[in-house]
Amino acid sequence: MNDQHRITAPVPHHGAGSDHYKLTSAALWIGLIAGTVLNLGLQAVGLWVLAIPFGAIAAFSGIALVVRAIVTGKRR
């Protein structure tokens, strides 16, 4: 029996060749790397209050990359 209330629309798959996918991937990787480097650098200098936002950027970017990999089904 079919469930009429179930949403079965496929998740739109943006191919690896699309410009939007490449731009978003680049921005997330830059956010992860730059956020991590700035967070570690500011903590090493002792400015941990200024390091918090960069740590948040790095954490958000890392989580977004993991979620994106799971959603698009890319297994490397």
Secondary structure, DSSP 4 states (H G I P E B T S, - for coil): ---TT---PPPPPPPTT-HHHHHHHHHHHHHHHHHHHHHHHHHHHT-HHHHHHHHHHHHHHHHHHHHHHHHHT---
